[in-house]
Amino acid sequence: MNNSPAPAVRPDPERRKYDRVRDIFSEASALIAPFFAPENRWGNSTLDHLAYRVVRERYPQLSYEEVHVLVVASHRVYAATHAETAAA
């Protein structure tokens, strides 16, 4: 019989980064959402590169990595949101 106490359960360490991105995510993703819309393609190419430019101009305090994280996350949210509405 083992009378030793159970190991303490430690909460998962905070893995999230990019606090500035989280602070502006809603505003920025609404700003760049039109670049992800299928009807806003040019020569059957997406306009994601313009989203990067708009974010850099609007939020010059963000690093290149933060801009990338913001655009990629916004694109994922846009795609997930619009896939659900298209399926309905």
C-alpha positions as CSV (number, residue, x, y, z in Angstrom):
1,M,0.0,0.0,0.0
2,N,1.4,3.3,-1.1
3,N,0.7,6.2,1.4
4,S,2.6,8.8,-0.6
5,P,0.6,11.9,-1.6
6,A,-0.5,12.1,-5.2
7,P,1.6,14.3,-7.4
8,A,0.4,17.9,-7.6
9,V,-1.5,18.7,-10.7
10,R,0.1,21.6,-12.4
11,P,-1.9,23.7,-14.8
12,D,-0.6,23.8,-18.3
13,P,1.9,26.6,-18.8
14,E,0.6,29.6,-20.8
15,R,1.6,28.8,-24.4
16,R,-0.2,31.7,-26.1
17,K,2.0,34.5,-27.3
18,Y,1.3,37.6,-29.4
19,D,-0.7,39.6,-26.9
20,R,-0.8,42.6,-29.2
21,V,-2.3,40.4,-31.9
22,R,-5.0,39.2,-29.6
23,D,-5.8,42.8,-28.5
24,I,-6.5,43.9,-32.1
25,F,-7.7,40.7,-33.7
26,S,-11.4,41.5,-34.0
27,E,-10.8,44.9,-35.5
28,A,-8.0,43.8,-37.8
29,S,-9.7,40.6,-39.0
30,A,-12.8,42.7,-40.0
31,L,-10.5,45.1,-41.8
32,I,-8.9,42.4,-44.0
33,A,-11.8,40.0,-44.4
34,P,-12.7,41.3,-47.9
35,F,-9.3,40.1,-49.1
36,F,-10.2,36.5,-48.4
37,A,-13.6,36.6,-50.1
38,P,-13.8,34.3,-53.2
39,E,-15.6,37.1,-55.2
40,N,-12.6,39.4,-54.7
41,R,-10.1,37.4,-56.6
42,W,-7.9,38.8,-59.4
43,G,-7.1,36.5,-62.2
44,N,-8.2,33.6,-60.0
45,S,-5.6,34.5,-57.4
46,T,-6.3,35.5,-53.8
47,L,-5.5,38.9,-52.5
48,D,-3.9,37.7,-49.3
49,H,-0.8,39.7,-50.1
50,L,-2.8,42.9,-49.9
51,A,-4.0,41.9,-46.4
52,Y,-0.4,41.9,-45.2
53,R,0.1,45.4,-46.6
54,V,-3.0,46.8,-45.0
55,V,-2.1,45.3,-41.6
56,R,1.5,46.6,-41.8
57,E,0.2,50.1,-42.7
58,R,-2.6,50.1,-40.1
59,Y,-0.5,48.6,-37.2
60,P,3.1,49.6,-37.7
61,Q,4.0,48.6,-34.2
62,L,3.6,44.9,-35.0
63,S,6.5,42.8,-36.0
64,Y,6.6,40.8,-39.2
65,E,5.9,37.6,-37.3
66,E,2.9,39.2,-35.6
67,V,1.5,40.4,-38.9
68,H,1.9,36.9,-40.3
69,V,0.1,35.3,-37.3
70,L,-2.7,37.9,-37.6
71,V,-3.3,37.4,-41.3
72,V,-3.1,33.6,-41.1
73,A,-5.4,33.4,-38.1
74,S,-7.9,35.8,-39.7
75,H,-7.9,33.8,-42.9
76,R,-8.6,30.6,-40.9
77,V,-11.5,32.3,-39.0
78,Y,-12.9,33.7,-42.2
79,A,-12.7,30.3,-44.0
80,A,-14.3,28.4,-41.0
81,T,-17.1,31.0,-40.6
82,H,-17.9,31.1,-44.3
83,A,-17.7,27.3,-44.7
84,E,-20.4,27.0,-42.0
85,T,-22.7,29.6,-43.6
86,A,-22.2,28.0,-47.1
87,A,-23.1,24.6,-45.7
88,A,-26.3,25.9,-44.1
